[in-house]
Structure formats: C-alpha cells, structure tokens
C-alpha cells in the first residue's frame, strides 16, 4: 500500500521518510505491522503503555548522554582555543 503525499516542507518530508523507514525496519525485524499486532490482540493497551514508558525512559537517557557529549565538546573546544592562543 503505497501512498503519495505532496509535502511543501522538506523537514516534514524527511520526518515522513524516517517514519516509513522505521516502520519497514520494524516489519522486517518482527514480521508484522503494528496494525496486525493490535487487531489480532498480540498486544493490548497495557502492552502499548509499557512500550511507550520504556521508550520515553530511553529517550531521557539519550538526552542526558547527548548533553554530556555536548559538554565534553564545549570543554574540548575551550581547551583547544586556549592552547591555540598560547601558541601565538
């Protein structure tokens, strides 16, 4: 089932492509769609809520790791700038 959409915003277009790619990857990994999972009772509301909670917990960890990486990069940049100024 392929649908075409006219998207004027390239950011939205990239997000749609990422959703499509992720959906296809999930289908390859699990052999079923979310629709099939829901309509056949493989997963119920509690299962979806658990998945959401776990994904959001992971997201918080990724945010923290990204913040620490940004901090490290900022500190490295300041050290490099200081070293470059001392060399002059």
MOPAC internal coordinates of N, CA, C and O (Angstrom, degrees):
PM7 1SCF
backbone

  N    0.0000 0     0.00 0     0.00 0    0    0    0
  C    1.4422 1     0.00 0     0.00 0    1    0    0
  C    1.5292 1   108.10 1     0.00 0    2    1    0
  O    1.2310 1   120.97 1   -83.29 1    3    2    1
  N    1.3168 1   115.76 1    96.71 1    3    2    1
  C    1.4595 1   120.64 1  -179.65 1    5    3    2
  C    1.5160 1   109.31 1  -105.29 1    6    5    3
  O    1.2310 1   121.04 1   -50.47 1    7    6    5
  N    1.3109 1   115.62 1   129.53 1    7    6    5
  C    1.4540 1   121.61 1   178.70 1    9    7    6
  C    1.5131 1   108.48 1  -120.60 1   10    9    7
  O    1.2310 1   121.11 1   -35.80 1   11   10    9
  N    1.2998 1   115.47 1   144.20 1   11   10    9
  C    1.4583 1   121.21 1   177.34 1   13   11   10
  C    1.5205 1   108.70 1  -107.05 1   14   13   11
  O    1.2310 1   120.69 1   -42.08 1   15   14   13
  N    1.3099 1   116.29 1   137.92 1   15   14   13
  C    1.4525 1   122.52 1   178.68 1   17   15   14
  C    1.5144 1   108.76 1  -127.31 1   18   17   15
  O    1.2310 1   121.13 1   -38.55 1   19   18   17
  N    1.3186 1   115.44 1   141.45 1   19   18   17
  C    1.4544 1   119.77 1   173.43 1   21   19   18
  C    1.5181 1   107.26 1   -92.92 1   22   21   19
  O    1.2310 1   121.08 1   -64.57 1   23   22   21
  N    1.3103 1   115.54 1   115.43 1   23   22   21
  C    1.4560 1   121.09 1  -178.03 1   25   23   22
  C    1.5183 1   108.10 1  -117.69 1   26   25   23
  O    1.2310 1   121.34 1   -56.47 1   27   26   25
  N    1.3107 1   115.04 1   123.53 1   27   26   25
  C    1.4658 1   119.86 1  -178.76 1   29   27   26
  C    1.5192 1   112.91 1   -87.02 1   30   29   27
  O    1.2310 1   120.54 1   157.83 1   31   30   29
  N    1.3120 1   116.58 1   -22.17 1   31   30   29
  C    1.4610 1   121.50 1  -176.37 1   33   31   30
  C    1.5321 1   108.99 1  -101.65 1   34   33   31
  O    1.2310 1   119.60 1   -61.96 1   35   34   33
  N    1.3346 1   118.38 1   118.04 1   35   34   33
  C    1.4649 1   120.31 1  -178.53 1   37   35   34
  C    1.5288 1   113.35 1   -63.77 1   38   37   35
  O    1.2310 1   119.95 1   153.50 1   39   38   37
  N    1.3201 1   117.70 1   -26.50 1   39   38   37
  C    1.4655 1   119.94 1   177.20 1   41   39   38
  C    1.5266 1   109.29 1   -66.89 1   42   41   39
  O    1.2310 1   120.66 1   134.86 1   43   42   41
  N    1.3178 1   116.34 1   -45.14 1   43   42   41
  C    1.4619 1   121.06 1   177.93 1   45   43   42
  C    1.5220 1   109.78 1   -62.11 1   46   45   43
  O    1.2310 1   120.26 1   138.50 1   47   46   45
  N    1.3161 1   117.11 1   -41.50 1   47   46   45
  C    1.4667 1   121.36 1   178.61 1   49   47   46
  C    1.5297 1   110.99 1   -59.13 1   50   49   47
  O    1.2310 1   120.09 1   136.69 1   51   50   49
  N    1.3248 1   117.43 1   -43.31 1   51   50   49
  C    1.4648 1   120.19 1   179.65 1   53   51   50
  C    1.5231 1   111.34 1   -65.72 1   54   53   51
  O    1.2310 1   120.42 1   142.56 1   55   54   53
  N    1.3330 1   116.80 1   -37.44 1   55   54   53
  C    1.4676 1   120.10 1   178.48 1   57   55   54
  C    1.5351 1   109.90 1   -66.17 1   58   57   55
  O    1.2310 1   120.27 1   135.86 1   59   58   57
  N    1.3235 1   117.09 1   -44.14 1   59   58   57
  C    1.4680 1   120.32 1   177.96 1   61   59   58
  C    1.5203 1   110.44 1   -58.85 1   62   61   59
  O    1.2310 1   120.23 1   136.37 1   63   62   61
  N    1.3175 1   117.17 1   -43.63 1   63   62   61
  C    1.4751 1   120.40 1   178.63 1   65   63   62
  C    1.5324 1   111.11 1   -62.57 1   66   65   63
  O    1.2310 1   120.39 1   140.16 1   67   66   65
  N    1.3178 1   116.85 1   -39.84 1   67   66   65
  C    1.4678 1   119.75 1   178.42 1   69   67   66
  C    1.5269 1   110.87 1   -65.04 1   70   69   67
  O    1.2310 1   120.10 1   138.77 1   71   70   69
  N    1.3374 1   117.42 1   -41.23 1   71   70   69
  C    1.4601 1   120.39 1   176.49 1   73   71   70
  C    1.5295 1   110.55 1   -60.50 1   74   73   71
  O    1.2310 1   120.68 1   135.55 1   75   74   73
  N    1.3182 1   116.31 1   -44.45 1   75   74   73
  C    1.4637 1   120.88 1  -179.71 1   77   75   74
  C    1.5220 1   110.53 1   -63.29 1   78   77   75
  O    1.2310 1   120.34 1   133.51 1   79   78   77
  N    1.3227 1   116.96 1   -46.49 1   79   78   77
  C    1.4664 1   120.64 1   179.03 1   81   79   78
  C    1.5223 1   111.24 1   -61.04 1   82   81   79
  O    1.2310 1   120.76 1   137.46 1   83   82   81
  N    1.3306 1   116.16 1   -42.54 1   83   82   81
  C    1.4662 1   120.24 1  -179.57 1   85   83   82
  C    1.5251 1   111.25 1   -65.92 1   86   85   83
  O    1.2310 1   120.49 1   139.39 1   87   86   85
  N    1.3159 1   116.68 1   -40.61 1   87   86   85
  C    1.4634 1   121.00 1   177.88 1   89   87   86
  C    1.5235 1   110.49 1   -61.88 1   90   89   87
  O    1.2310 1   120.59 1   135.24 1   91   90   89
  N    1.3165 1   116.47 1   -44.76 1   91   90   89
  C    1.4709 1   120.39 1   179.45 1   93   91   90
  C    1.5228 1   111.35 1   -64.01 1   94   93   91
  O    1.2310 1   120.44 1   139.70 1   95   94   93
  N    1.3162 1   116.76 1   -40.30 1   95   94   93
  C    1.4582 1   120.79 1   177.64 1   97   95   94
  C    1.5290 1   110.96 1   -63.59 1   98   97   95
  O    1.2310 1   120.70 1   137.01 1   99   98   97
  N    1.3236 1   116.27 1   -42.99 1   99   98   97
  C    1.4594 1   120.31 1   177.32 1  101   99   98
  C    1.5115 1   112.04 1   -62.09 1  102  101   99
  O    1.2310 1   120.55 1   140.35 1  103  102  101
  N    1.3322 1   116.55 1   -39.65 1  103  102  101
  C    1.4601 1   119.85 1   178.22 1  105  103  102
  C    1.5257 1   110.78 1   -64.29 1  106  105  103
  O    1.2310 1   120.82 1   137.59 1  107  106  105
  N    1.3433 1   116.03 1   -42.41 1  107  106  105
  C    1.4722 1   119.83 1   177.40 1  109  107  106
  C    1.5286 1   110.99 1   -62.91 1  110  109  107
  O    1.2310 1   120.37 1   139.35 1  111  110  109
  N    1.3197 1   116.91 1   -40.65 1  111  110  109
  C    1.4612 1   121.60 1  -176.61 1  113  111  110
  C    1.5274 1   112.04 1   -71.87 1  114  113  111
  O    1.2310 1   120.36 1   136.55 1  115  114  113
  N    1.3543 1   116.91 1   -43.45 1  115  114  113
  C    1.4626 1   120.66 1  -172.69 1  117  115  114
  C    1.5289 1   113.81 1  -105.51 1  118  117  115
  O    1.2310 1   120.38 1   168.43 1  119  118  117
  N    1.3405 1   116.88 1   -11.57 1  119  118  117
  C    1.4649 1   120.28 1   177.39 1  121  119  118
  C    1.5138 1   114.70 1    72.54 1  122  121  119
  O    1.2310 1   120.00 1  -162.92 1  123  122  121
  N    1.3103 1   117.61 1    17.08 1  123  122  121
  C    1.4673 1   120.70 1   178.73 1  125  123  122
  C    1.5180 1   109.40 1  -158.28 1  126  125  123
  O    1.2310 1   121.34 1   -18.55 1  127  126  125
  N    1.3214 1   115.04 1   161.45 1  127  126  125
  C    1.4580 1   120.73 1   178.11 1  129  127  126
  C    1.5225 1   109.74 1   -93.81 1  130  129  127
  O    1.2310 1   121.06 1   -15.00 1  131  130  129
  N    1.3173 1   115.58 1   165.00 1  131  130  129
  C    1.4634 1   119.82 1   173.96 1  133  131  130
  C    1.5299 1   110.28 1   -61.40 1  134  133  131
  O    1.2310 1   120.62 1   142.74 1  135  134  133
  N    1.3182 1   116.42 1   -37.26 1  135  134  133
  C    1.4590 1   120.61 1   178.48 1  137  135  134
  C    1.5266 1   110.29 1   -58.74 1  138  137  135
  O    1.2310 1   120.48 1   131.77 1  139  138  137
  N    1.3186 1   116.68 1   -48.23 1  139  138  137
  C    1.4713 1   121.06 1   179.01 1  141  139  138
  C    1.5315 1   110.70 1   -62.33 1  142  141  139
  O    1.2310 1   121.00 1   136.57 1  143  142  141
  N    1.2956 1   115.69 1   -43.43 1  143  142  141
  C    1.4648 1   120.81 1   179.92 1  145  143  142
  C    1.5326 1   111.17 1   -58.96 1  146  145  143
  O    1.2310 1   120.98 1   138.34 1  147  146  145
  N    1.3175 1   115.72 1   -41.66 1  147  146  145
  C    1.4621 1   120.32 1  -178.62 1  149  147  146
  C    1.5201 1   111.84 1   -74.93 1  150  149  147
  O    1.2310 1   119.90 1   132.35 1  151  150  149
  N    1.3278 1   117.79 1   -47.65 1  151  150  149
  C    1.4617 1   120.40 1  -173.08 1  153  151  150
  C    1.5191 1   113.39 1   -73.88 1  154  153  151
  O    1.2310 1   119.99 1   159.77 1  155  154  153
  N    1.3089 1   117.63 1   -20.23 1  155  154  153
  C    1.4666 1   119.72 1   178.48 1  157  155  154
  C    1.5239 1   112.08 1   -96.77 1  158  157  155
  O    1.2310 1   120.21 1   177.76 1  159  158  157
  N    1.3260 1   117.21 1    -2.24 1  159  158  157
  C    1.4583 1   120.79 1   177.43 1  161  159  158
  C    1.5152 1   114.38 1    80.25 1  162  161  159
  O    1.2310 1   120.56 1  -165.81 1  163  162  161
  N    1.3285 1   116.54 1    14.19 1  163  162  161
  C    1.4665 1   119.43 1   177.35 1  165  163  162
  C    1.5188 1   110.08 1   -60.62 1  166  165  163
  O    1.2310 1   121.33 1   142.54 1  167  166  165
  N    1.3255 1   115.06 1   -37.46 1  167  166  165
  C    1.4683 1   119.75 1   177.96 1  169  167  166
  C    1.5180 1   108.01 1  -132.75 1  170  169  167
  O    1.2310 1   120.94 1   -38.88 1  171  170  169
  N    1.3243 1   115.80 1   141.12 1  171  170  169
  C    1.4593 1   120.68 1   179.35 1  173  171  170
  C    1.5218 1   109.69 1  -109.92 1  174  173  171
  O    1.2310 1   121.24 1     4.98 1  175  174  173
  N    1.3199 1   115.23 1  -175.02 1  175  174  173
  C    1.4603 1   120.73 1  -177.11 1  177  175  174
  C    1.5191 1   112.10 1   -57.42 1  178  177  175
  O    1.2310 1   120.03 1   137.38 1  179  178  177
  N    1.3201 1   117.55 1   -42.62 1  179  178  177
  C    1.4661 1   120.69 1   179.23 1  181  179  178
  C    1.5300 1   110.27 1   -61.93 1  182  181  179
  O    1.2310 1   120.40 1   139.88 1  183  182  181
  N    1.3124 1   116.83 1   -40.12 1  183  182  181
  C    1.4644 1   120.44 1   177.78 1  185  183  182
  C    1.5147 1   112.18 1   -62.52 1  186  185  183
  O    1.2310 1   120.61 1   137.53 1  187  186  185
  N    1.3401 1   116.44 1   -42.47 1  187  186  185
  C    1.4667 1   119.72 1   177.63 1  189  187  186
  C    1.5229 1   111.52 1   -66.02 1  190  189  187
  O    1.2310 1   120.49 1   139.24 1  191  190  189
  N    1.3243 1   116.68 1   -40.76 1  191  190  189
  C    1.4644 1   119.17 1   178.42 1  193  191  190
  C    1.5303 1   111.27 1   -64.43 1  194  193  191
  O    1.2310 1   120.01 1   141.54 1  195  194  193
  N    1.3172 1   117.59 1   -38.46 1  195  194  193
  C    1.4697 1   120.15 1   175.37 1  197  195  194
  C    1.5189 1   111.02 1   -62.87 1  198  197  195
  O    1.2310 1   120.43 1   136.59 1  199  198  197
  N    1.3493 1   116.78 1   -43.41 1  199  198  197
  C    1.4652 1   120.34 1   178.00 1  201  199  198
  C    1.5240 1   111.06 1   -59.84 1  202  201  199
  O    1.2310 1   120.72 1   134.98 1  203  202  201
  N    1.3279 1   116.23 1   -45.02 1  203  202  201
  C    1.4691 1   120.58 1   179.68 1  205  203  202
  C    1.5232 1   110.18 1   -60.30 1  206  205  203
  O    1.2310 1   120.47 1   133.07 1  207  206  205
  N    1.3176 1   116.71 1   -46.93 1  207  206  205
  C    1.4587 1   120.48 1  -179.12 1  209  207  206
  C    1.5248 1   110.86 1   -60.27 1  210  209  207
  O    1.2310 1   120.26 1   134.45 1  211  210  209
  N    1.3247 1   117.11 1   -45.55 1  211  210  209
  C    1.4603 1   120.44 1  -179.48 1  213  211  210
  C    1.5223 1   111.33 1   -64.25 1  214  213  211
  O    1.2310 1   120.15 1   138.60 1  215  214  213
  N    1.3328 1   117.31 1   -41.40 1  215  214  213
  C    1.4678 1   120.65 1   179.29 1  217  215  214
  C    1.5263 1   111.00 1   -64.50 1  218  217  215
  O    1.2310 1   120.50 1   139.41 1  219  218  217
  N    1.3277 1   116.66 1   -40.59 1  219  218  217
  C    1.4629 1   119.51 1   179.06 1  221  219  218
  C    1.5240 1   111.74 1   -68.44 1  222  221  219
  O    1.2310 1   120.60 1   144.21 1  223  222  221
  N    1.3264 1   116.46 1   -35.79 1  223  222  221
  C    1.4672 1   119.28 1   175.81 1  225  223  222
  C    1.5318 1   109.58 1   -63.32 1  226  225  223
  O    1.2310 1   120.58 1   137.07 1  227  226  225
  N    1.3332 1   116.49 1   -42.93 1  227  226  225
  C    1.4674 1   120.03 1   176.53 1  229  227  226
  C    1.5260 1   110.46 1   -61.15 1  230  229  227
  O    1.2310 1   120.50 1   139.31 1  231  230  229
  N    1.3273 1   116.66 1   -40.69 1  231  230  229
  C    1.4670 1   120.34 1  -179.20 1  233  231  230
  C    1.5255 1   111.03 1   -60.74 1  234  233  231
  O    1.2310 1   120.38 1   139.07 1  235  234  233
  N    1.3228 1   116.88 1   -40.93 1  235  234  233
  C    1.4694 1   120.47 1   178.36 1  237  235  234
  C    1.5281 1   110.07 1   -61.99 1  238  237  235
  O    1.2310 1   120.53 1   139.14 1  239  238  237
  N    1.3289 1   116.59 1   -40.86 1  239  238  237
  C    1.4671 1   119.61 1   178.14 1  241  239  238
  C    1.5285 1   111.11 1   -64.61 1  242  241  239
  O    1.2310 1   120.22 1   139.36 1  243  242  241
  N    1.3310 1   117.18 1   -40.64 1  243  242  241
  C    1.4615 1   120.36 1   178.13 1  245  243  242
  C    1.5264 1   110.96 1   -64.57 1  246  245  243
  O    1.2310 1   120.42 1   141.19 1  247  246  245
  N    1.3303 1   116.80 1   -38.81 1  247  246  245
  C    1.4641 1   120.08 1   177.33 1  249  247  246
  C    1.5222 1   110.40 1   -61.51 1  250  249  247
  O    1.2310 1   120.46 1   134.68 1  251  250  249
  N    1.3167 1   116.73 1   -45.32 1  251  250  249
  C    1.4622 1   120.18 1  -179.96 1  253  251  250
  C    1.5250 1   111.13 1   -62.87 1  254  253  251
  O    1.2310 1   120.50 1   135.56 1  255  254  253
  N    1.3304 1   116.66 1   -44.44 1  255  254  253
  C    1.4670 1   120.10 1   179.15 1  257  255  254
  C    1.5278 1   110.68 1   -62.45 1  258  257  255
  O    1.2310 1   119.94 1   139.60 1  259  258  257
  N    1.3267 1   117.72 1   -40.40 1  259  258  257
  C    1.4640 1   121.18 1   178.49 1  261  259  258
  C    1.5242 1   110.93 1   -65.34 1  262  261  259
  O    1.2310 1   120.31 1   140.32 1  263  262  261
  N    1.3336 1   117.01 1   -39.68 1  263  262  261
  C    1.4700 1   120.44 1   177.25 1  265  263  262
  C    1.5268 1   110.78 1   -61.76 1  266  265  263
  O    1.2310 1   120.90 1   136.33 1  267  266  265
  N    1.3295 1   115.88 1   -43.67 1  267  266  265
  C    1.4617 1   119.68 1   179.60 1  269  267  266
  C    1.5244 1   110.94 1   -65.99 1  270  269  267
  O    1.2310 1   120.47 1   141.66 1  271  270  269
  N    1.3268 1   116.71 1   -38.34 1  271  270  269
  C    1.4699 1   120.51 1   177.07 1  273  271  270
  C    1.5226 1   110.29 1   -63.77 1  274  273  271
  O    1.2310 1   120.24 1   136.35 1  275  274  273
  N    1.3215 1   117.15 1   -43.65 1  275  274  273
  C    1.4602 1   121.35 1   178.06 1  277  275  274
  C    1.5261 1   110.75 1   -61.85 1  278  277  275
  O    1.2310 1   120.58 1   138.20 1  279  278  277
  N    1.3234 1   116.49 1   -41.80 1  279  278  277
  C    1.4703 1   120.93 1   177.65 1  281  279  278
  C    1.5200 1   110.31 1   -61.12 1  282  281  279
  O    1.2310 1   120.44 1   133.82 1  283  282  281
  N    1.3347 1   116.77 1   -46.18 1  283  282  281
  C    1.4652 1   121.02 1   178.66 1  285  283  282
  C    1.5259 1   110.91 1   -59.96 1  286  285  283
  O    1.2310 1   120.62 1   136.74 1  287  286  285
  N    1.3396 1   116.43 1   -43.26 1  287  286  285
  C    1.4662 1   119.92 1   179.90 1  289  287  286
  C    1.5210 1   110.99 1   -65.01 1  290  289  287
  O    1.2310 1   120.36 1   141.00 1  291  290  289
  N    1.3260 1   116.92 1   -39.00 1  291  290  289
  C    1.4676 1   120.88 1   178.97 1  293  291  290
  C    1.5235 1   110.59 1   -64.62 1  294  293  291
  O    1.2310 1   120.86 1   135.84 1  295  294  293
  N    1.3300 1   115.97 1   -44.16 1  295  294  293
  C    1.4664 1   119.93 1   179.33 1  297  295  294
  C    1.5237 1   110.69 1   -64.66 1  298  297  295
  O    1.2310 1   120.42 1   137.91 1  299  298  297
  N    1.3374 1   116.79 1   -42.09 1  299  298  297
  C    1.4650 1   120.19 1   178.47 1  301  299  298
  C    1.5177 1   110.70 1   -62.90 1  302  301  299
  O    1.2310 1   120.33 1   140.38 1  303  302  301
  N    1.3339 1   116.97 1   -39.62 1  303  302  301
  C    1.4614 1   121.28 1   179.27 1  305  303  302
  C    1.5229 1   110.66 1   -63.92 1  306  305  303
  O    1.2310 1   120.01 1   137.46 1  307  306  305
  N    1.3226 1   117.58 1   -42.54 1  307  306  305
  C    1.4649 1   120.76 1   179.10 1  309  307  306
  C    1.5261 1   111.10 1   -65.25 1  310  309  307
  O    1.2310 1   120.54 1   138.55 1  311  310  309
  N    1.3263 1   116.57 1   -41.45 1  311  310  309
  C    1.4728 1   120.55 1   178.81 1  313  311  310
  C    1.5237 1   109.63 1   -62.97 1  314  313  311
  O    1.2310 1   120.49 1   135.67 1  315  314  313
  N    1.3464 1   116.67 1   -44.33 1  315  314  313
  C    1.4603 1   120.45 1   179.88 1  317  315  314
  C    1.5268 1   110.70 1   -63.15 1  318  317  315
  O    1.2310 1   120.45 1   137.57 1  319  318  317
  N    1.3232 1   116.74 1   -42.43 1  319  318  317
  C    1.4671 1   120.52 1   179.08 1  321  319  318
  C    1.5268 1   110.17 1   -62.35 1  322  321  319
  O    1.2310 1   120.28 1   137.21 1  323  322  321
  N    1.3299 1   117.07 1   -42.79 1  323  322  321
  C    1.4573 1   121.48 1   178.80 1  325  323  322
  C    1.5322 1   110.06 1   -62.43 1  326  325  323
  O    1.2310 1   120.16 1   135.20 1  327  326  325
  N    1.3235 1   117.31 1   -44.80 1  327  326  325
  C    1.4546 1   121.46 1   178.96 1  329  327  326
  C    1.5100 1   112.11 1   -63.91 1  330  329  327
  O    1.2310 1   120.28 1   141.14 1  331  330  329
  N    1.3197 1   117.08 1   -38.86 1  331  330  329
  C    1.4636 1   120.93 1   178.53 1  333  331  330
  C    1.5278 1   110.42 1   -65.47 1  334  333  331
  O    1.2310 1   120.03 1   140.40 1  335  334  333
  N    1.3398 1   117.54 1   -39.60 1  335  334  333
  C    1.4577 1   120.84 1   179.73 1  337  335  334
  C    1.5207 1   111.33 1   -69.38 1  338  337  335
  O    1.2310 1   119.81 1   144.75 1  339  338  337
  N    1.3240 1   117.96 1   -35.25 1  339  338  337
  C    1.4540 1   120.78 1   177.96 1  341  339  338
  C    1.5186 1   111.73 1   -67.85 1  342  341  339
  O    1.2310 1   120.03 1   150.04 1  343  342  341
  N    1.3226 1   117.55 1   -29.96 1  343  342  341
  C    1.4617 1   122.01 1  -178.18 1  345  343  342
  C    1.5256 1   111.68 1   -73.07 1  346  345  343
  O    1.2310 1   120.47 1   163.52 1  347  346  345
  N    1.3137 1   116.71 1   -16.48 1  347  346  345
  C    1.4861 1   120.19 1  -177.25 1  349  347  346
  C    1.4946 1   110.79 1   -78.84 1  350  349  347
  O    1.2310 1   120.10 1   180.00 1  351  350  349

